[in-house]
Each structure stands twice: as C-alpha cells, then as structure tokens.
C-alpha cells in the first residue's frame, strides 16, 4: 500500500501542477493587458494635459487606453497622428 500510494500521490501532484500552469498563463496575459491599459490611460492623460495648450485632446476610453497600453509610446504617437489628420 505504501509504494502505490506514493505513486498516485506524485501523479496527482504532477496533474495539479499542469492544471495550475495552464490556468495561470491566461491570467498573466489578462493582468498584463489590464496594467498596460491603465498605464496607457495615464500616458494619454499626460498627453491631454500637455496638449491642452496646443488644442490637442485625445479621448480616453477603453480602445485608446488599450492601444496606448499595448503599443506603449508608439501607440500614443499613432493616436496623436490619427487625431491630427482625421
């Protein structure tokens, strides 16, 4: 009973480890997107703060925050260029 029990215990630990790894990966990606979205919104706020004196304002919503958060500074530059030309 001792050897079989130890084998089943190790197999259960291995399966539990695999399941935790599979579920942790999407949560990490979701968390990273949320953090990047918040940072993008803060960067857009700074652009709006500075751009107010030049008549430039970019609306802060979920789409613009995720573009700025996902692409970072190039995303914000894209949004500024998009706002200037359209």
N, C-alpha and C positions, 0 to 999 in steps of 0.2 A: 504494500500500500504506500510506502514512503517514496519509492522511485517514481511510480506512476503519478502520484500526487504532485511531485516536484516538476515533472514534465508538463503536466496540464497547467500548473501554475505559471511556468515560464512561457508556455504557448499563449495563455491568456494575457500575460504582460506584454508580449510581442504584439498581439492583436490590438490591445488597448493603446499601445504606443503608436501603431499605424493609424488607428482611427483618430487619435488626438492630432497627429501631424496633418492628416487630411482635412480636418475641420479648422485647424489653426491657420492654414495657408490663406483661405479666402478672407478670414477675419483680419489678417495682417494687411492684405491689399485694401480692404474696405476702410480700415483705420488710417492707412496711409492716404487714401483719397480724401477722407474727411479732414485730416490735418492739412493736406495740401490745399484743399478748398478754403479752409479758414485762413491760411497764410495768404492765399490769393486774394481773398476779400480784404485783408488788411493792406496788401500791396495796392489794390485798387483804391482803397480809401486814401492812401498816401498820394496816389496819382490824382485823385479828385481834389485833395487838399491843395496840392501844388498847382494843378491845372485850373483851379477856380479863378486864378488871377489871369489866365490866358483864355478863359471861356471854354475850357475843355472839361467835360463831365462824362464819365462812363457809368452807366447804371450798374449797381451791384445787385446781382441776382444769382441764382444757382448756376446758370450757364456760364456767365462771365467769371464767377468765382472758381468754377472747376477748370475753365480754360486757363486762367491765371495760375491756379494751383498746380495743374497737371504739367503745364509747359514752363512755368516759372516766369522769369523776366522776358524771354522771347514771346510768351503768351500775352503778357501785358503790352509789349510793343506792338504785337499784332492787333490787339484790341484798340490801341491808340490810333494806329494807321487805319483800321477799319472805321473808326468813328470819324476820323478826319476826312476820309474820302466818300463815305456813304452817309 
